[in-house]
Amino acid sequence: MEFLDWVSLSLFFTVLVGIGLLSVFSIRQSKDFLVGGGKLPWQVGGISHHVGGYSAVVFTGYMLFCYRDGFSMYIWWALGFAFACLSGAWLIAPRWCRLRQQLEVQSPTEYLAIRYNVPTQQVIVWLGTSLKLVDLAGKTLAMALILHGFAGVPVWQGIVITGGVSLAYTVLGGFMASTRNDVFQFLVQLAGGLLMFFYVLSALKADFGCNYFTMWDKLPAGHLNLFSKECDLFFAIGFWIALFFAANGGNWGAGLRFMAAPTPVMARKTASLSGWLYLIWPLVLFAPMWASPLFYPDYGNPKVIYTVMATDFLPAGLVGVVLASMFAASISTIGGDCNAICGVIARDIAPQFNKTLIDENGQTPLWFVRIVSFILAVGMMFIAAFSGDNGVIDLVVKWFSGLIAPISVPVIFGLFYIFRRCGSVAAILSTLVGVGVFFGMEIYCWLTIGKGVGLSNALFYPAVSSIAVYLILGFLFPQNPSEKVENLLRELSGKENEIERS
């Protein structure tokens, strides 16, 4: 990287920390820090929700799929996210907003103690927190690998830089700093993605006489197929199920964006905007990746090709913008999810050991919330440092995507009145069975064939098992909800014939 590239990157970091400092003045109590006081504009929420689905993994681990398989990456990732957001806009997003309004909760799992019971809540939050730490560690590692590829920065230093920047503005400004930074980071990502799009398009015309529409005839056979050998229809169904739960609140950071909306209508608009962005923006962002086999046939390490392309095609100064766009993708995800996990620990876990951590007004001391946020970021960096350079796909694509559905089924289904008789037994067993199926298949495959379970099986069977157990137990062994829970679920459903006004 040249001097101008470092200037671009330094300016990007300065703005991020500056937004965190400015956001400090809007924080008066824990609900401001954790859910922005329920005042998140839908435009900001939609962009924030959207960029929360990206990370440096898109430019490293997922680059492998674009290089090897081609267009199928859009089908199982971008289209899956779009479907999840657009369907969730009507089915789920407004329920999260009503949940905050009814119970004044500040974390996505706080309501589980009422909906089921405290033991059920604790099983889910402990498993979910562990999973999110692994997920965030994988994304931090992915960004460190990109920084190493661009500038030769040692991986451990890249981990400290990535985690440190997200830690700074998250600890300072909480939820509002995270969402405001998401908008800025989306603009940076937009600039970096468009630069790569047009510079690679120019190279396609000059070197091969084609464009993004005509290049498919020159790419290896099958690159325009909807599915590939590994990422087949079976895989796509499993991944779509995982994305549906993750995008609609199973990934706690996503749920917070809906909770923080002022009204249910605004929550619906938040999810819709995110879904439309998933339909459109990846077609631009992935295009250079799809073209990469023409420029680098038989490349040995496809996970670094986006980095190589940026340094080969872009002039000094613009390389820094593209690197900043990758940081934007990662740090927005890391910061938002750290904020969500912080809320879960501060509101749902810690008070089980010290009841005074929630006062008579239902607030948690800001000093405690910030300490939890700091410890989380440090733990995330520690896990990333010891996960190994090849752990990105396993940490994020397989482990997180394979386990998110079992942990999310009771959380998402618990919002629906139709599942009111699915009680604590169904919730706990559905989670444990899904997690058990994942690890059971993984262990069995390692013992029998010497490697982990394939992606398709890792995504599909745990999710389906968890859903089946939840529904079957709710049908065979129904638990009648208390009057309080029944009334809550009716309120979350809304009045079907009443037009909500924003």
N, C-alpha and C positions, 0 to 999 in steps of 0.2 A: 504494500500500500504506500501511496505517496503522501506528502505533507498535507495536500488539500483534502485527501480522504480522511485523515485524522482530524482535520478541522471540522469536516462535516459530522463526523461521529461525535466529537466533543460538544458541538452545538446541540446535537440531539440529546445527549445525556444532560446537558445543562438545562434544557427546557423541561425534561422529565422531572428533575429534582426541583426546579422552580415551581412547577405546578403543584408538587407535593407541599412545598413551603406555603404557597398561597392558600391551599386548601385547609391548612391548619386553622385558619381564622373562622372557618364555617363549622367547626366541630365544637359542640358544647357538651354532648353526652354520648353514650355508647351507641344509641340508635342513629346518630349522625355519622359516627365512624363506621358502623357495620352495614347500614342500609340507606345511608344518605338522607335520613329523616323521612323517607317515602316521598321524595320530591324529584325523582329522576325524570327528566324530559324523555319522551319516547324516542326522539331522534338520537339522543345520546345513548339511551339504553339499547336501541337496535344496533347501532354501530359497535358499542361495547360488547354486546352479546355475540355479534358476528366475529370480531377480531379475537374473542376469547376461544374460538374454535381453531385458530391457527397457532403455530409455534414454529420454532426452528426445525422441528421434526418434519414439517412439510417440505423443507428445503434439504433435508438430509435423508432420513429414513424413507419418506414417501418418494423422494427422487428416484430411488431404486425402482419403484413400481412404474413411474412415468417413463423411465429409460428402458425398462425391460418389457413393459406391457402396453404402454401407450394410453389411449383414451379411456380405458376401463377405470383408471384412477378417478376420473370425473364422475363416473356412474356410481361407484360404491362409496365415494367420499363426499364430493360436493353435492350431488343430487340427493344422496342420503340425508345430508344436513338440511338441504332445502325442504325436502318432504317433512322432516322432523319439525322444523320451525313453523312451516305454513300450516301443518295440521295441528301442532301444539298451540298455535295462535288462537284457535277456536276451542280446543279441548281442555287445555291445561293452563296456559299463561295467566288468564284472568283469575283462576283459582288461587294462584300464589299471591296475587295482590289482595284478594279478599281475605286470605289467611292472615296477612299482616294487619289488615284493617280490623279484623274480628278479635284476634288474640294479641296483637301488638308484639309479635315475635320478631326476633332480630337475626335468626339463623334458619336455614331451610329445614333443619331437623328438630327444631325446638318443639314443634307441634306434635311430634311423634309420641311424646310422653302423655299427651292427652288422647290422641287418636288410638294408641295401643296401650302402652304402659311404659314406665321408666326402664325396666330391664330390656324391653324390645328396642327402645331408643338407644340404649347404651351399646347393644350388640351392633347396631347399624352404624352409629357414629364412630366407634372404635375401628371397625373394619373399614369404613369409608375414609377415615383420616389416614390410616395406614396406606390405603390404595392411592389417595391423592398425593401423599408425600413421595411415593414411588413415581407416580406420573410426573410430578413437578421436577423431580430429580432427573428424569429422562429428558425433559424439555430443556432443563438447564445444561445438561451435558451436550445436547444437540447444538445449542448456541455456542458453547465453548469449542466444539469441533469446527464450527463454521469460522469462528474468530481465529482459530489455529490455521485453518486453510487460507484465510485472507491475509493474515499478518504474521503468521508463525508464532503467535502468542501461545505459551505452554497451556495445555488443557486445564490444569488446575487454576491458573490465573484467569482463564476465560470463565471458569465456574464462579470464581470470586467476583469478577466484574459483573457478570450477568445477574447473579444473586444479589450482589451488593446494591446495584442500581434499583432493582425492583424493591429491595428491602427499604431503601432510603425513602422513596415516596409513599410506600405502603404504610410504613410505621408513622410517617409524618401526617399524611392526609387521609388515610383510610379509604373508604369506598368512593368518595367523591373524587379524590385524587386519582384513583385507579380508573374510573370511568372517563374523567376529563382527559387523562393521558391516553386512553384508548382512542378517543377521537383524533387527537394529534398523531398518534401512532398509525392510525388508519390512513391519514393523509400522507404520512411518510411512506407507508407500505404502498399506497397508490402511486406515489412518485417513483419509487424504486421498481415496482412491477411494470409500470408503463415504459420506463427507460429500457429495461431488459427486453420488453416486448418489441419495441421499435428498433433497437439496435440489432437484435437477433433476426428480425424480419428483414432488415437491410442486408444482413449477411446471407440470409437464405436466397434473396434475389440475386446477389452478386456471385455467390459460389455455386448455387444449384439451379438458378432460374425458376424458383418456385416461391410460394407463399404458404401461410398456415393452412389454407384450404387445399392446395395442390401438393403439399409435401408428403401426404400419406402414401402416394404411389411410390415414392422413393424410400420410404421408411421400411424396416423389416416387415414381413408378412404378419398380419394379425394385429398391427398396432392401432387400427381403427375399430377393432371389435369391441363390443360392449363389455365382454368379459374375457378373462385370460385363463390359462391353465390353473394357476393357483388361486387367483381372484375370480372364481366362477360364480354362478348364480347362488349357490349354496353359501359361499362366503359373503356375497353381497347382502343376502337376507339377514345373516347373522350380524353383519356390520350395521345394517340399517336399524335393526332392533336396538343395538348398542347406542347408536346415534340418537334414536328417538328418545331413549331414557336420558342420555347425557344432555342433549340440547334442551330438554324440557324440565330440568331441575335435578336430575340424578347427578349431574356434574354441578355441585353446589353453587359454583360461581354463576352458572347460567340461571339457576333459580333465583338468586339474589337480584338479578336484573329485572325480573318480573315482580318480585316482592317490593322493590323500591319504586315501582311506577305509582304515580298519584292515584290512578283509578284503574279498574279492570279494562276499560277501553284502551287506555294508554299501554297497559301490559300487552294487549292483543296487537297493537300497532308495533310495539317493540319487537315481538316475535316475528311479525310479518316482514318488517324491514330487514331483519337479519336473514330471513329465508330468501327474499328476493336477491339480496347481495350474494348469497351462496349460489344462486342460479347463474349469476352473471359474472362476478369477479374472477372465479377460478378459471374461466375460459381464457382470460387474459393472463392470469398468473402462471398457469400451467403450460401455456403455449411454448415458451422457450424450452421447457423441460421435455416436452414431447418432440421437439425438433433436435434435441441433443444427440441422438444416435447418428444423425447425418454428419455432425461435426466431429464426434468422438466415437467412432465405431469400435466395438470390442474393448471398451474402457474397463479397466480392472476394478475400479472402485466407484461405482455410479453415485454413491451417496455424496460425493464431493463435487460432482460435475457442475451444479449450479454456481458454486463458488468459482470453479475454473472458468466457466463461461463469463461470469461478471468481470473477472480480471483480464480475460482475453479480449472481450468485446468493448468494454467501456473505458473512456479516458479518465485520467486522474481527476479526483473530486467526485465524479459520479459513482465510482466504485464505493466510496464512503457512504453515499446516499443509499445504494443497494444494501450494503452491510447494515446501515441504520434501519432499513426496512425489515431486515431479518430480525434484528434486535427488537423492533417494534412488535413483530408477530409473536416473539417469545415472551417478552417482558409483559405485554398486555395480558397474556394467558397466565403467567406466573403471578403477577401482581393481583389479578382478580381472584384467582383460586386461593392464594395465601390469605386474602381478606375473608373469603368464605370459610376456610378451615379455621381461621382465627375466631370467627363468630361461633362456630360449632364447639370449639374447645372452651371458649370463654363463657358461653351461654348454656351448653349442654353437658360438658364433661366436668369442668372445674367446680361448678356449684354442687355437684354430688359429693364433693369432699369438703367444701366450705360454703355453706348456705349464705354467708354474708357477702358473697361476691355479686349477688343481685339484691339491690336495695329495695326499699318499700315502693319506689316509683318504677320498679322493673328495669332499672339501668345497672350496667356493670361499670366499675371505675375505669376511666380512660387509661390510667397508668397500667392497669393490669392487662387491658386489651393490647396495648402497645408492646408490653413485654412478651406476651404470647406471640404476637406477630413477629417480633425479633427472633425469638427462639425457633419459630417455624422456619424462617428463612435460613437460619444457620443450619438447622437439621437437614433441610433440602439440599444445601450445598455439600454437606458432609456425605449424604447418600450418593449424590452425583459423582463425587470424587472417587468413590470406591466401586462404582457400577461397571467400569470398563468401557473402552471406546466402542465396543460392538454391542452395547446394551440398549441402544436407542429403540430399535424396532421391537425387541422383546419387552422393554419397559412400557412403551406407549401403545404400539399397535396391538400386540397380543395380550399382555397382562392387563393393561388398563381397560381396553375395549372388551376383553373377555370377562372381566369381573365387574364392570360398571353396572350391567343389567341386574345381576343377582342382588346387588346392594341397593339398587334403585327401585326395584319392583314394589316393595312395601311403601316406599316414600311417594312414588307417583300414583300408584293405585289407591293409596290411602286417602287421596284427595277426592275420590269419587263416591258419591252416594250409593251407586249401584253395588259397590264392594263393601258396604257398611258392615256386613256380617263376617267379613274376613278379619279376624282379630289377631291377637298377639301370637297365637300358636302358628297361624298361617304365615305371619310376617317373619318370625324368627326362622321357622323351618324352610321357608322358600329361600331365604338368604343363605342359610347354611348348606342347603342341598345344592344350590347353584355354585357356591364357592367350592364345595366338596367335589362336584363333578369336574370343575376346571382343574383342580389340583390332582384329582384322581386320574384323569386322562394324561396330565403332564407326567406324573410319576410313572404310570404304566408304560407310556411311550419311551421314556428314558430307560426303563428297565428292559424293555423288549427290543427296541430298535436303536437305542443309543442316542436319541435326540428327542426334543420336545414335540408335543402334539402340533399338528398342522393348524394354520390360521383358521381355516374354515370350521373345523371341529371346535377349536378353542373359543370361537365367537358364538357359534350356533347352539351347541348343546347346553352350556351353563345357563344361557338366557332362557331357552325354551323350558328347561327343567325348573327353573325358578318360577316362571310364570305359571306353569302347570301345577306345581305344588301349591302356590298361593290360591289359585282358583279352585282346585279340587278340595283342599282342606276347608276353604270357605264354604263350599257347597255341602261337603259331608259332615263337617263339624262346625256349623255356624255359631258365632258368638254374637248375641244381641248387643248392640251398642248402648251405652248409657244415653239418657235423654240429652245430655250436654253434647255428646259426640254426634248424635243424630241431628240435632239442631245445627251444629257447626257444618256438617256435610251438606245439609240443605242450603245453608247460606253460601257455601263455596260453589254450589251448582248454579246459583243465581236464579233469578226469576225469568224463565224462558220467554215469557210474553211481554216483558217489560224492556223498553229500549233504554240501554244505559247511556247516560249523558256524561261527557267528559268535562 
